[in-house]
Amino acid sequence: MRYFLILFFATTLYAAPKTKQHVQTQPAPQRVTEIQAALKSHGYNPGTTWKETQESCRKIADKHQWQILTAPDARVLILIGLGGPNSDISVTTHSTSIDAEERHEKHESH
């Protein structure tokens, strides 16, 4: 009986479907183009690659003292006119304590 249970669980684990989670590392190419066009229309250099576009967004976030670990910060997108239909432009005028803590932690880690 013990052997049967071990074999059953081992077979179940082996036969279980392997699901691969897809992790999005960058927006779709069309969205990247939209972000780059919006940055350019607001006087920023968007670069030509997603990495350069992210760096441009980080510089904008840094200038406003927003978090800079994830780019683009949603407030940057709102600032350049790419927020959603319910975006509130007033969020671009205030930093939060979370921003201050995150910026402090990033500074300490370097």
N, C-alpha and C positions, 0 to 999 in steps of 0.2 A: 504493500500500500504506500509506504513512504517513497519507494522508487517511482511509483506511478505519479504521485503528487509532484515530485521533483521534475519528472519528465514533462508533466502537463504544464507546469509553470514555465519551464525553460522553453518549451515549444510555443507557448502563448507569447512569451516575450520575443522570441525569434521571429514569429509569424506576424507580429503586430505591424501594421503599416507604418512605415517611416515617413513622417510628415516633415517637410522642410519648411521652416518659416522664412518667408521672404522679408528681408529687412531693407527698407528703402534708404539708400545712402545719398540720393540726390533727387530733386524733382524731375518730372518728365521733361524732355528736351523743350517742348513748347512752353512750359512754365519757366524754365531757365531763360528762354528768349524773352518772355514777358518781363521778367525781373530785370534783365539786362537793359531792355528798352526803357523801362520806367526809371532805372538808375540814371541812364544817359539823359533822359528828358528832364531830370531834376538836377543836372549838372555834375553828376558823379561819373567816375570812370568805372564801368562795369567789368572791364577785363574781357577776355575772350573764352576763358574756361570757367567751369563751375567753381573751382577752387579760387580763382581770382575774383569771381562775383561774390563768393562768401567773404573774402577778405575785405572787399569794398563795403559789404553790409556790416562787418565787424567794426570797421572804422567809423561808420555812421553811428552804430550803437555805442561805441566807446566815447565818441564826441558828446553823446547825450547821457553818458554814464549809465547805460543799460547793460544788462548781462551780455557777455561776448563769447561764452563757451559754445552756444549753439547759434549758428547763423544760417539764414537770417532770422533775427529776432522778429516776432510778429509785429512789433511796433515799427520796425524799419519798413516792413511791407505796407503797413497802414500809412506811414509817413510819405511813401512814394506813390500812394494811390492804389495799392494792390490788396487792400484789406477786403474782407467780405462785406456783404450787404448790411450786416449789423455791426460793423466795426465803428468804434467811437474814437474819433481823432483826438479827443482830449487825453487818451492814454499816452499819447506821445509827448505830453508836456510834464509828466511826473515820473520820477524814479521811485522805486520802492525799496523797502528795507531788504528785500530779497536780493535786489540788484547790488546793494551795498555789500551785503554779506558775500555774495558770489564773487564780486570784484576783489574783495579783501582776501578771500581764500585763494583766488588765482594769483594775486600778487605775492602771497606768502609761499606758494608752491614753486615760484621761480627763483 
